[in-house]
Amino acid sequence: MFEVQSNPQLNKESFVFNENGAYPYFTRTVFNNGILGYVDYLDEEHKIKGGCLSVGMIAMQFFYMQKDFYAGQFTKRVIPKNFTLTPKIAMYLITILNKHQIRFKNVLVGNFEREFNQTKIQLPVKNGQIDFDFMEGFTAELEAERTAELEAERTAELEAERTAELEAYLEACGLQDYTLTAAEEQALAVFEKSNWGLFNLEKLFGKATRGRRLKSEDRIAGTLPFVTAGETDEGISAFIANDVIVFSENTTTIDMFGSAKYRNYKYGADDHIAVVHTEHLTKFAAIFVTTAIHKTSYAGQFSYSRNFYAKDADELNVSLPVMSGQPNYEFMKNFISAIQKLVIKDVVLYADKKIATTKEAIKK
């Protein structure tokens, strides 16, 4: 079935390794499929034809060498007789041959070929012949199963990583608590029955500020978000380092089309953006006001032919919940907080379940 031959030995001091070399250099190492490194073409005298098994005479571990290669001292090759050694057939045979590793280690190097030839192994047969097709199919099936196992393991690892990231994010943002307070429950219960009133934005928040134009070619790459008109990426068209007006977080922008967005970060803005100064409000109250602004300003009355400007923001009247004739910002805060908790509840429960499952799997 096989013929054992000594490999033409090539002293590693006679050449230089090249990590991009085309030919493996096989030695007695048991690591990396027996390959110590790679070399460029050296000569035909020492080059060994691939498609065979190769074994080091110390570890006595068999490896498949698919491509042509060079070899170091005390190595031999095992050449198939009358059949082609495909990668899958090679893996099947290597598994069987390596079970005799201890036996081969107990003989002198000079007696390896005789001991190898006298060794009997069990192989699948069909109609009295070695069933190489079975070896191919069996190995392919094992490889597929192993690949599926590795994919499942990697999927579980990624899921654990993402779940941990989600847990950390929820904790950092203070979003782990989804239990409604009495005030939040009350805000939800009375929302439809609340009293509402019209309020002018300028009277509530002072004059809106218009951003300044900054051409694309003049923008210097940096870390400050630069807001322009549009819905993509919340209107952030670039991150800049230019010397521009920096608007405060907890403010509301309205673009040329009337689209209002809450900003919880410092930013710059171009001349198609009006900034409404809601800084003195709590975060959730400011979000409520932004929603009220958007409902009024983004109703189709502004477009390319009729842009929304800061003066339009000053003239804008929005409907807000009232108490004693004044905007009820406390109610707005509680209502938005309640909505957020309702939204994140399923996410938090999902994260808690996944975290518990992951911890249980780790224990096992």
Secondary structure as GFF3:
##gff-version 3
##sequence-region A 1 364
A	DSSP	beta_strand	2	6	.	.	.	ID=ss1
A	DSSP	three_ten_helix	12	14	.	.	.	ID=ss2
A	DSSP	beta_strand	23	26	.	.	.	ID=ss3
A	DSSP	three_ten_helix	32	34	.	.	.	ID=ss4
A	DSSP	beta_strand	35	39	.	.	.	ID=ss5
A	DSSP	beta_strand	52	56	.	.	.	ID=ss6
A	DSSP	beta_strand	62	65	.	.	.	ID=ss7
A	DSSP	beta_strand	70	71	.	.	.	ID=ss8
A	DSSP	beta_strand	75	80	.	.	.	ID=ss9
A	DSSP	alpha_helix	87	97	.	.	.	ID=ss10
A	DSSP	three_ten_helix	98	100	.	.	.	ID=ss11
A	DSSP	alpha_helix	101	105	.	.	.	ID=ss12
A	DSSP	three_ten_helix	109	111	.	.	.	ID=ss13
A	DSSP	alpha_helix	112	118	.	.	.	ID=ss14
A	DSSP	beta_strand	125	126	.	.	.	ID=ss15
A	DSSP	beta_strand	129	130	.	.	.	ID=ss16
A	DSSP	alpha_helix	132	172	.	.	.	ID=ss17
A	DSSP	alpha_helix	182	190	.	.	.	ID=ss18
A	DSSP	three_ten_helix	191	193	.	.	.	ID=ss19
A	DSSP	beta_strand	196	200	.	.	.	ID=ss20
A	DSSP	alpha_helix	201	205	.	.	.	ID=ss21
A	DSSP	beta_strand	209	210	.	.	.	ID=ss22
A	DSSP	three_ten_helix	216	218	.	.	.	ID=ss23
A	DSSP	beta_strand	221	227	.	.	.	ID=ss24
A	DSSP	three_ten_helix	232	235	.	.	.	ID=ss25
A	DSSP	beta_strand	236	240	.	.	.	ID=ss26
A	DSSP	beta_strand	251	255	.	.	.	ID=ss27
A	DSSP	beta_strand	260	263	.	.	.	ID=ss28
A	DSSP	beta_strand	268	269	.	.	.	ID=ss29
A	DSSP	beta_strand	273	276	.	.	.	ID=ss30
A	DSSP	alpha_helix	283	297	.	.	.	ID=ss31
A	DSSP	alpha_helix	310	315	.	.	.	ID=ss32
A	DSSP	beta_strand	317	323	.	.	.	ID=ss33
A	DSSP	beta_strand	326	327	.	.	.	ID=ss34
A	DSSP	alpha_helix	329	363	.	.	.	ID=ss35
###
